[in-house]
């Protein structure tokens, strides 16, 4: 494998002060390239196992792969402030990427931000000893995403096997559908924030509220199988993210021995607003255990609803006769089998009864860092945590299954054996 990456940046900066007015301007152009070359081959029947080099054995074919993506960007930034109290900044980017076809290579991303340093105002001077800094901030801007891999806007070929006159032959066929209209995924974000410094900034706090809407998302959407492939990369759908972030830095000790504490907490909520013209849900992940659906967060856990283990024939008969049990009944169900809920009411247990069963996103994330230093020595430790999310234990899912040929969970030792020995209610009788 060989990687070749280069970047060329040409930046021009202008700064000027006009009394109480300060202005700064930046303009430039950047060009970058990322090239990857891969050569793969293998060998067997080595003359000696102590020297397993490719040329020391029988070469078993090989493959060569070369990809490259390039980016051409134009940037401009203008910043202005008056008496360090009122600040405004405008930024504009034009980015061209080789990952898109000729119809939409370029994306254009403007942004604007402003700030007001209230503690620089005369009416705030009496509070300066306590309130050392108070700044209000706001911004709105666009950003782009082109993380789709190389050459996906055009048709790529892959080797396939076919049956011709009863014999298997190899050939080449399209592995994707070309889409020359692919374009940049765009996020529009609004941010409001406040900075507060107390006691000469020994305590410094930041609070931010944000809302972001990502549109023209680059997704592999399901297409009719008659097209020869099952998915196609398209610009479809939009997602909303909104949340709050709070950060506080406390300089507890400032003498020869210093102690600083940093604490942050954040909460984010996301919701799918649209998924193409038909708004069909996207089901993916390991064992298709995630679903992306309009009105819900991205990638919610998806599956059948487990109701426990049948303990006896009397329980099975009672539940079978209960019109409100909500369970699906196989004619051959026996004590020790799993209970599964029939969510669509057809009396069967199958993929049509799958539903959202969990949320992978925490209600909030938090972290804290403490740093202690004395002269040239320092020590720090960090704590991180999150609360409110659920975890999909795929390992447990596989190791509780009776048809698993690999290792089993220790919970299987406490499986259902009889009504007198019901077990833990998780593992069925099929062992």
KAPE-V726243 format. One record per backbone hydrogen bond with DSSP energy under -0.5 kcal/mol. CO is the residue of the C=O (numbers start at 1). NH is the residue of the N-H. Records with the same first field share a line. If there is no record, write none. Layout:
CO = NH  NH
This chain:
2 = 37
4 = 35
6 = 33
8 = 31
10 = 29
12 = 27
14 = 25
16 = 23
18 = 20  21
20 = 83
21 = 18
22 = 81
23 = 16
24 = 79
25 = 14
26 = 77
27 = 12
28 = 75
29 = 10
30 = 73
31 = 8
32 = 71
33 = 6
34 = 69
35 = 4
36 = 67
37 = 2
38 = 65
40 = 63
42 = 60
44 = 58
48 = 51
49 = 52
51 = 53
53 = 56
54 = 57
56 = 47
57 = 59
58 = 44
61 = 42
63 = 40
65 = 38
67 = 36
69 = 34
70 = 98
71 = 32
72 = 96
73 = 30
74 = 94
75 = 28
76 = 92
77 = 26
78 = 90
79 = 24
80 = 88
81 = 22  83
82 = 85  86
85 = 87  117
86 = 82
87 = 115
88 = 80
89 = 113
90 = 78
91 = 111
92 = 76
93 = 109
94 = 74
95 = 107
96 = 72
97 = 100
101 = 104
105 = 97
107 = 95
109 = 93
110 = 142
111 = 91
112 = 140
113 = 89
114 = 138
115 = 87
116 = 118  136
117 = 120
118 = 121
121 = 124
122 = 125
124 = 127
125 = 128
127 = 130  131
130 = 132  199
133 = 197
134 = 118  119
135 = 195
136 = 116
137 = 193
138 = 114
139 = 191
140 = 112
141 = 189
143 = 187
145 = 185
146 = 148
151 = 154
153 = 179
156 = 175  176
158 = 173
160 = 171
162 = 164  169
164 = 167
167 = 164  169
169 = 162
171 = 160
173 = 158
176 = 178
179 = 182
180 = 103
185 = 145
186 = 215
187 = 143  189
188 = 213
189 = 141
190 = 211
191 = 139
192 = 209
193 = 137
194 = 207
195 = 135
196 = 205
197 = 132  133
198 = 202  203
199 = 202
202 = 251
203 = 198
204 = 249
205 = 196
206 = 247
207 = 194
208 = 245
209 = 192
210 = 243
211 = 190
212 = 241
213 = 188  215
214 = 239
215 = 186
217 = 219  236
219 = 221  234
221 = 232
224 = 227
225 = 228
230 = 223
232 = 221
234 = 219  236
237 = 216  217
238 = 273  274
239 = 214
240 = 271
241 = 212
242 = 269
243 = 210
244 = 267
245 = 208
246 = 265
247 = 206
248 = 263
249 = 204  251
250 = 252  261
253 = 259
256 = 258  375
257 = 255
258 = 373
259 = 252  253
260 = 371
261 = 250
262 = 369
263 = 248
264 = 367
265 = 246
266 = 365
267 = 244
269 = 242
271 = 240
272 = 295
274 = 238
275 = 279
276 = 275
281 = 283
282 = 284  292
284 = 290
285 = 288
286 = 289
289 = 302
290 = 284
291 = 293  300
292 = 282
293 = 296
296 = 272
297 = 293  300
300 = 291
301 = 357  358
303 = 355
304 = 306
305 = 341
308 = 339
310 = 336
312 = 316
313 = 317
314 = 318
315 = 319
316 = 320
317 = 321
319 = 322
321 = 323
322 = 325
326 = 342
328 = 330
330 = 333
334 = 337
336 = 429
337 = 310
339 = 307  308
340 = 328
341 = 343
347 = 329
348 = 350
350 = 353
351 = 354
355 = 303
358 = 301
359 = 390
364 = 387
365 = 266
366 = 385
367 = 264
368 = 383
369 = 262
370 = 381
371 = 260
372 = 379
373 = 258
374 = 377
377 = 374
379 = 372
381 = 370
383 = 368
385 = 366
387 = 363  364
391 = 393
392 = 394
393 = 397
394 = 398
395 = 399
396 = 400
398 = 401
399 = 409
401 = 404
409 = 412
410 = 413
411 = 414
412 = 415
414 = 424
418 = 417  421
421 = 417  418
422 = 425
427 = 416
429 = 431
